[in-house]
Amino acid sequence: MRVDPSTIRILSVDDHPLLREGIAALVASQSDMKLVAEASTGREALEQFRKHRPDLTLMDLEMPDMNGIEAMIAICAEFPEARIIVLTTYKGDVQVLRALKAGARAYLLKGLLRKELLDTIRAVHAGKKRISPEVAAQLADHVADDTLTAREIEVLRLIAAGDANKLIAGQLSITEETVKSHVGNILSKLGANDRTHAVTIGLKRGIIEL
């Protein structure tokens, strides 16, 4: 069966079958959209994109094998015109910025799918960009923040893993004094009261993942 050229051809990528079913049902109810393929990992997403060349891709971020950010980078490297909407439960500003840098044209929270997905699909297909107001507020809140350096993020990851300064120093081949200096910078930049608070903020903003 030939697809009407004006129909928006969609690839849905998520490792949760129930969510994909919900998206499929939403898309099926629209006369101007068609679900052409599904994938449950980032690697599958790249394969399905190559095979079907969809007009638009709905991309989850947290997946096994290859995550959504890596999949977007790979897809956009081969197909710079790819239009990708991120669907996620994460509204952390750092995670959002990573997704936008990787090529996402829109960032939508999964809790808003029923309400906003179809309008977002049409907007992105028309060449617009969309970010949920809730997500935009997160970005605005942290726009003037000092960003953590790559080494500070490494230290924060190790703090999250429960490592003490001495152990972190050994793992990163730096002195304990240097670790203490990094910890001080992390607390200051994140506005955290202590190490545990810093880890909580880091997870919430998407700076680190467990």
N, C-alpha and C positions, 0 to 999 in steps of 0.2 A: 504494500500500500504506500503510495507516494505521500510525503508530508507536505502540506501547504507551505510554500516558501516564507510566508509571513509568520509561521508558527515558531515559537521560541523552543529550541531543542535543548533539553536539560540533562546534565550528568549529576547524579546525587551521590555524595561520598560521606559515609558515616559507618562506624563499626557497630552501631546498634540497629539491628533489623527492625525493631519497632518504630524507631524514628524514621527510617527509610520508608516504611509502610505508610506512616502518617503523611510524609511528603508526597509519596506517590498518589495517595488519595486526594490530596489538595490539588496537585497538578492535573490529575485526571478530570477534575471537575471544571477545568478551564478550557475553553475552546481555542485559545491562542497559545497553548503550551503543550509540550509532549516530553515525557520522560524517555530518553533514548538509551540510558545506561545507568548502572549503579556500581558502586565499589565500596569495599569495607576496609581497605588500607590505602595508604598513600601511594604505594607501588602499583596497586590495581588501578588507582585513579589515573596515574600517568598512562598506563596501558590503554585504559578505556578512552581517555582523551585522544590519544593518538589514533585509535580505531574509529571513533565516532565524530571527532571534531565538533563538540557541542557548542551552541551559541553561549551557553552559560553553565557554570559549575557551582554547585552548592558544596562547600568544603568544611568538614569537621576539623578541629585542630588536634585533638588527642586520639591518636590511633596507633595500633601496633605496626611494626615493620618499617614504616616511614611516616612521620607525623605530617599534619596538614601544612605547616610552614615549609617543610622540606619539599613536599609534593608541589606546592604552589611555585616555589623557586624553580623546580625542575620543569614544570609545565610552562611557566612564563619564559624560561630560557629558550625553549623550543618554539613556543607560540606566544610571542609578545602581545598579541591582540586578545589573548584569553581573558574572558570576563568571569571573575570568581567572587562569590559571596561567601564569607566565612559565617558558619552557624556554630555557635559555641555557648557554653555555660560561663565562660571566663570573660569578665569585664575589666580585668586589670589593665592599666594604661600601657605597661611595657609590652604585654602580650598583643595588645591592639596595634601598637606601633610596629612590632615585628611583622604582624600580618599585613599591614598596609605597605611596608617596605618590600615584602615578598610578592606583592602584586594584587592583593585583595582590593576589589572596587567597593565592597560594602562589608559591614561587620554587624551581624544581627544575633542577639541573644536567643537561645532556643526557647525560652519562655514566651517569646513574642511571635513565634512562628505563625500561629493561626491568625494573629491579628495583622502582621506586617509582611509576611513572606511574599505573597503574590504581588503586592505593590512594589516591594523592593526588587523582585525579579524584573518587572516591567521597567522600573527606573534604570536599573543597571544595563538592561538590554538596550535602552535608549541612549546610553552613554553617560549616565549620571553616576554619582557616587553617593552612598548612603551609610550613615553611622547612627545607631540607636541613640536617642537623646541621653539615656542613662550612661552609655559608653562615652559619648562626647563630654559629658560632665566629668567623668573620671580623667579624661585626657586634659581637660581645662584645669582641673585641680592640681595637676602635677607638671604643667607646662614649664614652670620656672625652676623646677627641682634640679639639683645637681645629680647627674646620672652616676651610677656606680661604675668604676673601672672594671675591666675584665678580671683583674686579680681580686678585686673586692667581691665580685660575684662568686668567684671560686671559693673565697674564704667563707662567704655567707652560706654557700652550699654545704661546706664541711661543718659549719656550725649547726646547720639544719640536720645533718647526719649525727649530731651529738658529740662531735670531736672537740676536745679541749685544745687550747692554744698550742701546747707543746706538740701534740699529735699533728695539728695543722701545719706547724712549722716544719716538722719532719717530712710530711707529704709534699709540701711545696718547695722544699729545700731553701727555706728562708729562716731568719732568726725569730725567736719568740717575741722579741721587741717589735720587729716588723709586723708580726701578726697582730700584736696589741694596737699598733698604729692603724692598721687596716680596720680592725674592729671599731676603733674610735671614729674613724671616718664613716664607716657604715652606719653606726648609730646616729651620727650627726646628720648625714645626708637623708636618712629615712625618717628622722625625727622620732627615733625609737628610744624607749626607756632602758632596755637591756637586750641581751642576746636573743631571748625567747621572743620578745616583742618584734625585734628586727626580722626574725624568721617569719613570724606571722604576717608582717607587712610585705616582705619579699614574696611570699606565696600569694597573697591577695592581689598584689600588683602584677604578678606574672614574671617577676624578675628571676625567681627560681621555681623549680617544680620538684615534688618529692617522688 
